[in-house]
Amino acid sequence: MLKFQIIMITILIGCVAFTACERMQTDLNMVMPDSDPDDHTEWDNVVLPAPEMTVEEAAAAMNPSGTGQAHGTGIRTVYFNDMAAMANVEGTAYPAGSVIRKETMNDDNTAVVQIVTMMKTDDPMYADHGGWIYGTPDALPMADAQGCDDCHAKAPTGNRVFVSLTPSE
């Protein structure tokens, strides 16, 4: 009897894991069908200078996330797919399907060293993160994105996005 119960529990766990993975793949395919990681370079974008504060200066100013150094110290280019760009320019909430990618250059700005992605979903599983899924172009979602969301929750606009496509006046 115990052997039967163990087999049934193993099958149940396998079914739950398969369903969760299939659900995520369905969500990603809906938002990013046949996504090529390089396609984002055609999206609307903004180029930002390297952070000016050091990590130590930001910590002293009680703003350790103020440097943006979680994404490196080089120049960064932030890309917005059409849905995200429209919401960003209009100042409205980002709808499900919005994708934002950030490329960060190395310290001497000669090579891209990191690409990170934020994807907006209406899946209630991500409600605690404002509907955002964090990761890389080939690994969404990240296994532990709590640090990402802890920082992005501090965005002054309340939408977890720090960057604007429109110049500030």
PyRosetta script that sets phi, psi and omega in degrees:
from pyrosetta import init, pose_from_sequence

init()
pose = pose_from_sequence("MLKFQIIMITILIGCVAFTACERMQTDLNMVMPDSDPDDHTEWDNVVLPAPEMTVEEAAAAMNPSGTGQAHGTGIRTVYFNDMAAMANVEGTAYPAGSVIRKETMNDDNTAVVQIVTMMKTDDPMYADHGGWIYGTPDALPMADAQGCDDCHAKAPTGNRVFVSLTPSE")
pose.set_psi(1, -43.0)
pose.set_omega(1, -179.7)
pose.set_phi(2, -62.7)
pose.set_psi(2, -40.8)
pose.set_omega(2, 179.0)
pose.set_phi(3, -61.3)
pose.set_psi(3, -41.0)
pose.set_omega(3, 178.6)
pose.set_phi(4, -63.0)
pose.set_psi(4, -42.6)
pose.set_omega(4, 179.7)
pose.set_phi(5, -64.3)
pose.set_psi(5, -40.9)
pose.set_omega(5, 178.9)
pose.set_phi(6, -64.0)
pose.set_psi(6, -42.2)
pose.set_omega(6, 178.3)
pose.set_phi(7, -63.2)
pose.set_psi(7, -43.6)
pose.set_omega(7, -179.8)
pose.set_phi(8, -64.4)
pose.set_psi(8, -40.6)
pose.set_omega(8, 178.5)
pose.set_phi(9, -64.9)
pose.set_psi(9, -41.4)
pose.set_omega(9, 178.6)
pose.set_phi(10, -62.2)
pose.set_psi(10, -43.3)
pose.set_omega(10, 178.0)
pose.set_phi(11, -63.6)
pose.set_psi(11, -43.2)
pose.set_omega(11, 179.3)
pose.set_phi(12, -61.6)
pose.set_psi(12, -44.8)
pose.set_omega(12, 178.6)
pose.set_phi(13, -62.0)
pose.set_psi(13, -42.3)
pose.set_omega(13, 177.9)
pose.set_phi(14, -61.0)
pose.set_psi(14, -41.7)
pose.set_omega(14, 179.1)
pose.set_phi(15, -64.6)
pose.set_psi(15, -42.9)
pose.set_omega(15, 179.4)
pose.set_phi(16, -63.3)
pose.set_psi(16, -45.5)
pose.set_omega(16, 179.7)
pose.set_phi(17, -62.9)
pose.set_psi(17, -43.6)
pose.set_omega(17, 179.9)
pose.set_phi(18, -62.7)
pose.set_psi(18, -43.6)
pose.set_omega(18, -179.8)
pose.set_phi(19, -64.1)
pose.set_psi(19, -42.8)
pose.set_omega(19, 179.4)
pose.set_phi(20, -62.9)
pose.set_psi(20, -44.3)
pose.set_omega(20, 179.5)
pose.set_phi(21, -65.2)
pose.set_psi(21, -41.5)
pose.set_omega(21, -179.8)
pose.set_phi(22, -66.3)
pose.set_psi(22, -39.1)
pose.set_omega(22, 178.6)
pose.set_phi(23, -61.4)
pose.set_psi(23, -45.4)
pose.set_omega(23, 180.0)
pose.set_phi(24, -64.0)
pose.set_psi(24, -42.8)
pose.set_omega(24, -179.9)
pose.set_phi(25, -62.9)
pose.set_psi(25, -38.7)
pose.set_omega(25, 177.6)
pose.set_phi(26, -62.9)
pose.set_psi(26, -44.8)
pose.set_omega(26, 178.3)
pose.set_phi(27, -60.8)
pose.set_psi(27, -44.9)
pose.set_omega(27, -178.4)
pose.set_phi(28, -66.8)
pose.set_psi(28, -40.1)
pose.set_omega(28, 179.3)
pose.set_phi(29, -65.1)
pose.set_psi(29, -34.8)
pose.set_omega(29, 178.9)
pose.set_phi(30, -65.2)
pose.set_psi(30, -40.3)
pose.set_omega(30, -176.4)
pose.set_phi(31, -86.2)
pose.set_psi(31, -38.2)
pose.set_omega(31, -173.0)
pose.set_phi(32, -130.3)
pose.set_psi(32, 62.4)
pose.set_omega(32, -178.1)
pose.set_phi(33, -65.4)
pose.set_psi(33, 135.7)
pose.set_omega(33, 177.7)
pose.set_phi(34, 45.3)
pose.set_psi(34, 43.3)
pose.set_omega(34, -175.1)
pose.set_phi(35, -70.7)
pose.set_psi(35, 127.8)
pose.set_omega(35, 173.3)
pose.set_phi(36, -101.5)
pose.set_psi(36, 125.8)
pose.set_omega(36, -177.2)
pose.set_phi(37, -55.2)
pose.set_psi(37, -22.4)
pose.set_omega(37, -179.5)
pose.set_phi(38, -88.7)
pose.set_psi(38, -11.1)
pose.set_omega(38, -178.9)
pose.set_phi(39, -60.7)
pose.set_psi(39, -27.1)
pose.set_omega(39, -176.1)
pose.set_phi(40, -63.9)
pose.set_psi(40, -17.9)
pose.set_omega(40, -177.8)
pose.set_phi(41, -68.7)
pose.set_psi(41, -10.8)
pose.set_omega(41, 176.7)
pose.set_phi(42, -93.2)
pose.set_psi(42, -6.7)
pose.set_omega(42, -177.6)
pose.set_phi(43, -76.2)
pose.set_psi(43, 163.2)
pose.set_omega(43, 171.8)
pose.set_phi(44, -58.2)
pose.set_psi(44, 142.3)
pose.set_omega(44, -176.5)
pose.set_phi(45, -151.1)
pose.set_psi(45, 167.8)
pose.set_omega(45, 174.8)
pose.set_phi(46, -137.1)
pose.set_psi(46, 137.3)
pose.set_omega(46, 178.5)
pose.set_phi(47, -101.2)
pose.set_psi(47, 129.4)
pose.set_omega(47, -177.4)
pose.set_phi(48, -115.4)
pose.set_psi(48, 145.1)
pose.set_omega(48, 178.0)
pose.set_phi(49, -69.8)
pose.set_psi(49, 165.9)
pose.set_omega(49, 174.7)
pose.set_phi(50, -61.7)
pose.set_psi(50, 149.7)
pose.set_omega(50, 178.4)
pose.set_phi(51, -58.5)
pose.set_psi(51, 140.9)
pose.set_omega(51, -177.8)
pose.set_phi(52, -89.8)
pose.set_psi(52, -28.5)
pose.set_omega(52, -179.7)
pose.set_phi(53, -86.8)
pose.set_psi(53, 145.4)
pose.set_omega(53, 171.8)
pose.set_phi(54, -80.2)
pose.set_psi(54, 167.2)
pose.set_omega(54, 177.0)
pose.set_phi(55, -59.9)
pose.set_psi(55, -40.6)
pose.set_omega(55, -179.7)
pose.set_phi(56, -64.5)
pose.set_psi(56, -42.2)
pose.set_omega(56, 178.6)
pose.set_phi(57, -64.2)
pose.set_psi(57, -41.0)
pose.set_omega(57, 179.7)
pose.set_phi(58, -66.1)
pose.set_psi(58, -41.1)
pose.set_omega(58, 178.4)
pose.set_phi(59, -63.3)
pose.set_psi(59, -40.7)
pose.set_omega(59, 178.3)
pose.set_phi(60, -64.7)
pose.set_psi(60, -30.1)
pose.set_omega(60, 178.4)
pose.set_phi(61, -86.3)
pose.set_psi(61, 9.2)
pose.set_omega(61, -179.3)
pose.set_phi(62, 60.4)
pose.set_psi(62, 30.8)
pose.set_omega(62, 179.5)
pose.set_phi(63, -137.7)
pose.set_psi(63, 65.9)
pose.set_omega(63, -175.2)
pose.set_phi(64, -60.5)
pose.set_psi(64, -22.1)
pose.set_omega(64, 178.4)
pose.set_phi(65, -88.1)
pose.set_psi(65, -4.1)
pose.set_omega(65, -175.8)
pose.set_phi(66, -67.1)
pose.set_psi(66, -15.6)
pose.set_omega(66, -178.9)
pose.set_phi(67, -84.8)
pose.set_psi(67, -21.4)
pose.set_omega(67, -174.4)
pose.set_phi(68, 71.1)
pose.set_psi(68, 10.3)
pose.set_omega(68, -173.7)
pose.set_phi(69, -73.1)
pose.set_psi(69, -4.0)
pose.set_omega(69, 171.8)
pose.set_phi(70, -62.8)
pose.set_psi(70, -21.2)
pose.set_omega(70, -179.8)
pose.set_phi(71, -109.8)
pose.set_psi(71, 20.9)
pose.set_omega(71, 177.8)
pose.set_phi(72, 95.6)
pose.set_psi(72, 176.4)
pose.set_omega(72, -174.2)
pose.set_phi(73, -111.3)
pose.set_psi(73, 1.8)
pose.set_omega(73, -178.9)
pose.set_phi(74, -91.3)
pose.set_psi(74, -179.3)
pose.set_omega(74, 175.5)
pose.set_phi(75, -59.6)
pose.set_psi(75, 144.9)
pose.set_omega(75, 179.3)
pose.set_phi(76, -128.2)
pose.set_psi(76, 145.4)
pose.set_omega(76, 175.2)
pose.set_phi(77, -118.7)
pose.set_psi(77, 126.2)
pose.set_omega(77, -178.6)
pose.set_phi(78, -109.0)
pose.set_psi(78, 124.1)
pose.set_omega(78, -176.4)
pose.set_phi(79, -108.6)
pose.set_psi(79, 140.8)
pose.set_omega(79, 179.4)
pose.set_phi(80, -123.6)
pose.set_psi(80, 126.7)
pose.set_omega(80, 173.6)
pose.set_phi(81, -67.0)
pose.set_psi(81, 173.4)
pose.set_omega(81, -173.9)
pose.set_phi(82, -55.4)
pose.set_psi(82, -44.4)
pose.set_omega(82, -178.7)
pose.set_phi(83, -63.6)
pose.set_psi(83, -44.5)
pose.set_omega(83, -178.8)
pose.set_phi(84, -68.4)
pose.set_psi(84, -39.7)
pose.set_omega(84, -179.9)
pose.set_phi(85, -62.1)
pose.set_psi(85, -43.9)
pose.set_omega(85, -179.5)
pose.set_phi(86, -62.2)
pose.set_psi(86, -46.3)
pose.set_omega(86, 179.6)
pose.set_phi(87, -64.3)
pose.set_psi(87, -39.7)
pose.set_omega(87, -178.9)
pose.set_phi(88, -63.5)
pose.set_psi(88, -48.5)
pose.set_omega(88, -178.4)
pose.set_phi(89, -66.6)
pose.set_psi(89, -39.5)
pose.set_omega(89, -178.7)
pose.set_phi(90, -79.5)
pose.set_psi(90, -14.5)
pose.set_omega(90, -178.9)
pose.set_phi(91, 73.3)
pose.set_psi(91, 25.5)
pose.set_omega(91, 179.6)
pose.set_phi(92, -100.7)
pose.set_psi(92, 174.0)
pose.set_omega(92, 178.2)
pose.set_phi(93, -65.3)
pose.set_psi(93, 144.8)
pose.set_omega(93, 177.5)
pose.set_phi(94, -74.2)
pose.set_psi(94, 125.5)
pose.set_omega(94, 179.1)
pose.set_phi(95, -81.3)
pose.set_psi(95, 161.7)
pose.set_omega(95, 173.4)
pose.set_phi(96, -56.1)
pose.set_psi(96, 136.6)
pose.set_omega(96, -176.9)
pose.set_phi(97, 103.7)
pose.set_psi(97, -10.3)
pose.set_omega(97, 175.7)
pose.set_phi(98, -69.8)
pose.set_psi(98, 134.4)
pose.set_omega(98, 177.7)
pose.set_phi(99, -131.0)
pose.set_psi(99, 131.6)
pose.set_omega(99, 178.3)
pose.set_phi(100, -125.0)
pose.set_psi(100, 130.5)
pose.set_omega(100, 178.7)
pose.set_phi(101, -124.2)
pose.set_psi(101, 140.9)
pose.set_omega(101, 177.8)
pose.set_phi(102, -122.1)
pose.set_psi(102, 125.1)
pose.set_omega(102, 172.3)
pose.set_phi(103, -102.3)
pose.set_psi(103, 131.0)
pose.set_omega(103, 178.1)
pose.set_phi(104, -117.1)
pose.set_psi(104, 133.8)
pose.set_omega(104, 178.6)
pose.set_phi(105, -85.6)
pose.set_psi(105, 162.5)
pose.set_omega(105, 175.5)
pose.set_phi(106, -71.1)
pose.set_psi(106, 177.6)
pose.set_omega(106, -174.8)
pose.set_phi(107, -57.2)
pose.set_psi(107, -34.7)
pose.set_omega(107, 179.8)
pose.set_phi(108, -98.6)
pose.set_psi(108, 12.9)
pose.set_omega(108, 173.8)
pose.set_phi(109, 56.4)
pose.set_psi(109, 41.1)
pose.set_omega(109, 179.3)
pose.set_phi(110, -109.8)
pose.set_psi(110, -12.7)
pose.set_omega(110, -178.4)
pose.set_phi(111, -155.3)
pose.set_psi(111, 146.5)
pose.set_omega(111, 174.5)
pose.set_phi(112, -73.3)
pose.set_psi(112, 126.7)
pose.set_omega(112, -179.2)
pose.set_phi(113, -110.0)
pose.set_psi(113, -14.5)
pose.set_omega(113, -178.1)
pose.set_phi(114, -154.8)
pose.set_psi(114, 140.0)
pose.set_omega(114, 170.4)
pose.set_phi(115, -128.7)
pose.set_psi(115, 123.7)
pose.set_omega(115, 178.4)
pose.set_phi(116, -122.1)
pose.set_psi(116, 156.0)
pose.set_omega(116, -173.9)
pose.set_phi(117, -132.0)
pose.set_psi(117, 141.6)
pose.set_omega(117, 167.7)
pose.set_phi(118, -120.0)
pose.set_psi(118, 129.0)
pose.set_omega(118, 178.3)
pose.set_phi(119, -126.7)
pose.set_psi(119, 128.5)
pose.set_omega(119, -178.9)
pose.set_phi(120, -88.5)
pose.set_psi(120, 133.9)
pose.set_omega(120, 178.3)
pose.set_phi(121, -134.0)
pose.set_psi(121, 160.1)
pose.set_omega(121, 173.6)
pose.set_phi(122, -101.9)
pose.set_psi(122, 12.0)
pose.set_omega(122, 177.9)
pose.set_phi(123, -67.3)
pose.set_psi(123, 123.1)
pose.set_omega(123, -178.5)
pose.set_phi(124, -60.1)
pose.set_psi(124, -17.6)
pose.set_omega(124, 178.1)
pose.set_phi(125, -61.0)
pose.set_psi(125, -24.9)
pose.set_omega(125, -177.0)
pose.set_phi(126, -108.7)
pose.set_psi(126, 15.6)
pose.set_omega(126, -178.8)
pose.set_phi(127, -59.9)
pose.set_psi(127, -35.4)
pose.set_omega(127, 179.8)
pose.set_phi(128, -66.0)
pose.set_psi(128, -17.6)
pose.set_omega(128, 178.1)
pose.set_phi(129, -107.2)
pose.set_psi(129, 25.1)
pose.set_omega(129, 179.8)
pose.set_phi(130, 66.0)
pose.set_psi(130, 18.7)
pose.set_omega(130, -179.3)
pose.set_phi(131, 87.6)
pose.set_psi(131, 1.4)
pose.set_omega(131, -178.0)
pose.set_phi(132, -90.9)
pose.set_psi(132, 139.1)
pose.set_omega(132, 172.5)
pose.set_phi(133, -110.1)
pose.set_psi(133, 129.4)
pose.set_omega(133, -177.8)
pose.set_phi(134, -106.8)
pose.set_psi(134, 146.3)
pose.set_omega(134, 176.4)
pose.set_phi(135, 173.6)
pose.set_psi(135, -156.3)
pose.set_omega(135, 175.8)
pose.set_phi(136, -116.0)
pose.set_psi(136, 165.9)
pose.set_omega(136, -177.8)
pose.set_phi(137, -55.2)
pose.set_psi(137, -29.4)
pose.set_omega(137, -178.4)
pose.set_phi(138, -107.9)
pose.set_psi(138, 6.2)
pose.set_omega(138, 179.9)
pose.set_phi(139, -144.5)
pose.set_psi(139, 76.4)
pose.set_omega(139, 173.6)
pose.set_phi(140, -111.3)
pose.set_psi(140, 135.5)
pose.set_omega(140, -10.3)
pose.set_phi(141, -82.7)
pose.set_psi(141, 162.8)
pose.set_omega(141, 173.6)
pose.set_phi(142, -70.1)
pose.set_psi(142, 147.7)
pose.set_omega(142, -178.5)
pose.set_phi(143, -60.5)
pose.set_psi(143, -41.3)
pose.set_omega(143, -179.8)
pose.set_phi(144, -133.7)
pose.set_psi(144, 95.4)
pose.set_omega(144, -177.4)
pose.set_phi(145, -104.0)
pose.set_psi(145, 14.7)
pose.set_omega(145, -177.7)
pose.set_phi(146, -62.0)
pose.set_psi(146, -38.2)
pose.set_omega(146, 178.0)
pose.set_phi(147, -63.8)
pose.set_psi(147, -38.0)
pose.set_omega(147, 176.7)
pose.set_phi(148, -59.8)
pose.set_psi(148, -50.2)
pose.set_omega(148, -175.3)
pose.set_phi(149, -70.4)
pose.set_psi(149, -34.2)
pose.set_omega(149, 178.0)
pose.set_phi(150, -56.8)
pose.set_psi(150, -40.6)
pose.set_omega(150, 179.1)
pose.set_phi(151, -75.3)
pose.set_psi(151, -50.2)
pose.set_omega(151, -175.9)
pose.set_phi(152, -64.5)
pose.set_psi(152, -24.2)
pose.set_omega(152, 176.5)
pose.set_phi(153, -65.2)
pose.set_psi(153, -16.9)
pose.set_omega(153, -179.9)
pose.set_phi(154, -87.6)
pose.set_psi(154, 1.2)
pose.set_omega(154, -179.8)
pose.set_phi(155, -57.1)
pose.set_psi(155, 134.0)
pose.set_omega(155, -174.1)
pose.set_phi(156, -63.4)
pose.set_psi(156, -22.1)
pose.set_omega(156, -178.7)
pose.set_phi(157, -83.2)
pose.set_psi(157, -11.8)
pose.set_omega(157, -179.5)
pose.set_phi(158, 80.7)
pose.set_psi(158, 4.1)
pose.set_omega(158, -178.1)
pose.set_phi(159, -107.0)
pose.set_psi(159, 7.7)
pose.set_omega(159, 179.2)
pose.set_phi(160, 70.4)
pose.set_psi(160, 15.7)
pose.set_omega(160, 177.5)
pose.set_phi(161, -121.7)
pose.set_psi(161, 126.3)
pose.set_omega(161, -177.2)
pose.set_phi(162, -88.9)
pose.set_psi(162, -18.7)
pose.set_omega(162, -166.6)
pose.set_phi(163, -105.3)
pose.set_psi(163, 142.4)
pose.set_omega(163, 175.1)
pose.set_phi(164, -117.6)
pose.set_psi(164, 141.7)
pose.set_omega(164, 175.5)
pose.set_phi(165, -80.9)
pose.set_psi(165, -16.2)
pose.set_omega(165, -179.7)
pose.set_phi(166, -102.5)
pose.set_psi(166, 137.2)
pose.set_omega(166, 180.0)
pose.set_phi(167, -64.8)
pose.set_psi(167, 141.9)
pose.set_omega(167, 177.8)
pose.set_phi(168, -79.3)
pose.set_psi(168, 145.8)
pose.set_omega(168, -178.2)
pose.set_phi(169, -91.0)
pose.dump_pdb("model.pdb")
